[in-house]
Every structure is written in structure tokens, then in C-alpha cells.
């Protein structure tokens, strides 16, 4: 089981990526395809065409870390639909953990989040 702080930023690529790519090629994909800084400390999640495999790339102070997950049955499902033109979906750490466990979050209802009055 993966334990992540709730403050961690997680971005999931909407379009499939060739998962034969390694650290450097995925870092380039973060910058060019997702439009984010790969050295930010955020987690970047990539999926293959069948959405049954995922790679997570993160920069740590000592170097790159790459996590690879393969589902034996089923496929990964992004927790919500993405607007046209968006290449990455911002998800929270709890959604990522459920996603990696193969849980389909598309029909899940979440209470509205609290935010400070503007």
C-alpha cells in the first residue's frame, strides 16, 4: 500500500504513452506534453494504450524515482472526464492510491471541498 501526503500534487496523463520510455524521456514528456516542470516534486502518472500499466515519475532531492504498476485483470480508469484540449488531469493522493489499486472512481460521489471565502 502506498501512503502519500494529501498535499502532494499528482498529474495523470490523459493520452497513452509508450511505457518503454525511461527517466529522461518521461521527463521530456512531462515538460512537452503535460506542460509541467518535471523537477517540481510532483508525481506524474503515465498509462499505456490498454490502460493496464502505469508508470509514475517523480524527482527527489537525490534523483529520479520511477514506479511501474501492472494490473493483472482490468484496467485503470481516470476518476473523471477531461475537458477537450487538456493533456493532464490533476488528481489528489487518495485518488491515485485507489487508481493504482484498480478501483474505478468514475461513479464515486465526493462531498464538496471546503475553501476559504474569497
N, C-alpha and C positions, 0 to 999 in steps of 0.2 A: 504494500500500500504506500502510496506517495503522500507525503504531508508537505503542504506548501502554505506560506503565509497568505492571508487574504489580500494583502496589499500588493502582491506580485502582479505585474501586467503580463497578460498572455494574449498572443495574437495567433489565430489559426488561419492558414492559407486556405482560401476558398477553392482555388483551382488545383488539380493534382500536379505533383512534381515528381520528377524522376528520382526515386529514392536511392539510386546508386551514387548520387552526389554525396560528397563528404563535407567536412567542416567549411572549407573555403568557398566551395560552390554554393552551399546553402547560405552562407553569409552574404554572398553576392546577390542571391535571390531575395534575401530579406531587404536589402537596400533597393534593388532594381524593381522587383515585382510587388513587394509589400509596402515600400516607401518608408521603412523604419530604419533606425540605426541599430545594426546588429550588436554593437558594443554597449548598448543601453542597460543590459542586465535583465531585459525582458525575456520571456520564453517565446519561441517561435515554433509553431507546430505545422508540419507538412504531412500531406497524405499522398498515397499512390493513387493510380487510376481507379482501382477497385474499392478504395477506401477501407481496406482491411489491414493496412500497415501505416504506421505513423513514425515520424522522426521529430524529436524536439531538440532544438538548438538553443544554447544559452552561453553567454560569455560570463566567465567568473574572473575574479582578480588574478587567478593563476593560469587561465587559458580557457579554451573552448571545452564544452561538455555536450555530448550528443547521446540522446536516449532513443532507442529503437523499440517499437512495440508492434507485435503481430497478433491479430485476433485469430484464433483457431476456427471459430464459427462466427458468422455475421459480419457486420461492417460498422465502421464509425459513422455517426450521424451528427452533423453540426447542430447545436441546440436551437438555432433559429434561422430563418431565411435571411439572405443578404441582399441589400439593395443593388440594383444594376450599377456596374462600374466599380464597386468595391472589391478589392482583391484579398482583404483580410478581415476577419471577424474578431472583435475584441471580446474575450470571454474571461470569466473570473476563475480563480484557482479551483473552487469547488466544482465548477462545470468541467474543467479539464480532468480532474480526478475521475469524475463519473464517465466522461467521454472515453478515457483510456480503459475503463472497466467494461466498455461496450454497452453502457446504458444509453438508451435513446431518450434524449431530453426534449424532443420537439414538442410533445404534448404536455409537458410539465408546466404547471402554473406556479409562478413565484409572486409573493407579495411585493407591492411597490417598495422601492428602496427609499430610505429616508435621505433627505438632503436639506442643507441649511437654507433658510429663507433668503431669497435674493434681494 
